[in-house]
Amino acid sequence: MKARALRWVAVPLALVASYYLAFFLFLQIILSCFHLGSRPEGLCSDWWYENYSWVGAAAFGIALFLGPVLLPVVLAPRFKGIVGVLALGAVVLHTVSEFDFWAWSVAIPIVAVSTAMAGTIFRNRVFRRHHVA
């Protein structure tokens, strides 16, 4: 019983920690070629200098899916579908809200839909468990 309770504590901690680790990875990649003024000789290779922002965005997207979404699902002792939907909604909400104030108009419906999906999954699980003879 204690292990299950500890796993439920680990789920939100894993979501938050892995989100910020993914964001830190993104910042490291984006700031790898940071400079003021004209480009210094030998700072980055030409390919990296032209593509580091796309590489950072792709790495951030992959890290967001593997860390804050899949890690809580793996750690959750039960209701893995609900945890996955809520984790995805939380990641989208936080990521979208970082970019622009008007992005909240996109984030709020996404969170509402993910919460409704989680509620539906939960209701179906509970209903099926209690009404199957």
N, C-alpha and C positions, 0 to 999 in steps of 0.2 A: 504494500500500500504506500509506503514511504517513497519507493522508487517512482511510482506513478505520479505522486504529488510533486516530486522533484522534476520530473519530466515536464509537467505543466508549468512549472516555474521557468524551466529552461527554454520553453517555446518562445515567449516574448523577448527574453534576453537574447536568444539566438537571432531573432528577427532584427532587433535593433542593432546588435553588434555587427552582424554580417552586412546590414545596410550601410553602416558607416564605414566598414572596411571596404566595401565596393566603391563608395564615394571617395575614400582616400586613394584607392587605386586609380580612379578617374582623375583626381587632382594630380597625382604623381605623373601620369602620362601627359596630361595637358600642360603642366608646368615644366616638362622636361626640356622644352625648347624655348622657354620664356626668356625674353631679352627686351631691353628698351633701346630704341634707336635702330640703326642699321644692323643687319644680321652679322654677328661675329664669325670670323673664320673658324671652321672646325667645331661649331657648337653642336650641330646635328647633321646626319647625312641628308642629302637632298631628298631622298625618298621619305625619310622619317619626318623631315621638316614640312613636306607637303601633305602628309597623311596622318600626322599624329592625332589630330582632332577626331578623325574618323575611327582610328584605332582605339582611342580613348572611349568614344561612344559605344563601340562594339564590345569592348572589354567590360564597360560598365553594365551594358545590357545583359551580357552573359553572367557576370557576377551577381547582378540583381536577381536573375532567375535561379541560379544555383544556390545562392546564400539565403537571402531573406524569404524566398518562397519555398524552396525545396527543403531546406534545413528544418524549419518548424514542422513541416509535414512529417519528416522522418522522426523527429523527436516526440511528436504528439502520440500519447499512448492510445487514444481513441479519437474518433471524429476527424480523421485525417482529411476528408473532403472539405469539411467545414473550415478546418484550419488553413488548408490551401487556398480556398476562396477568400477568406478574410486576410490572409497574408498578402495575396496578390492585390486585393483592394487597398490595403495599407501601403504597400510599396508604390502603387500607382498614385495614390493620394499624395504621399510625401514627395515623390519625384516630380509630379506635375506642379505641385504647389511651390517648389523651389524656383521655378523658372519665371513665373509672372503672376501678378495678382489676379489677372483675368483668367488664369488657368484654373482658378477655383470653380469656374462655371463648367469646366470639363471634369474636374476631380470629384465634385459633389455627386453627380449622377453615377459615376463609376463606383463610388463607395456605396451609394444607395443600392445599386444593382448587386454588388458583391454581398452586401448584408442581406438582401432579400434572397439571393441564391443560398447563402449559408443557412438562413432560417428555413427555407424550403427543404434543404437536405436534412436538417435536424428534425423537422416535423415528420418527414417521410421515414426517417430511421426510427424515431420514437413510435410513430403510428404503426409501422410495420411490425415492430417488436411486440407491441401490446395487443395487436389484433390478428396475429397469425395463430391459428389453432393447431 
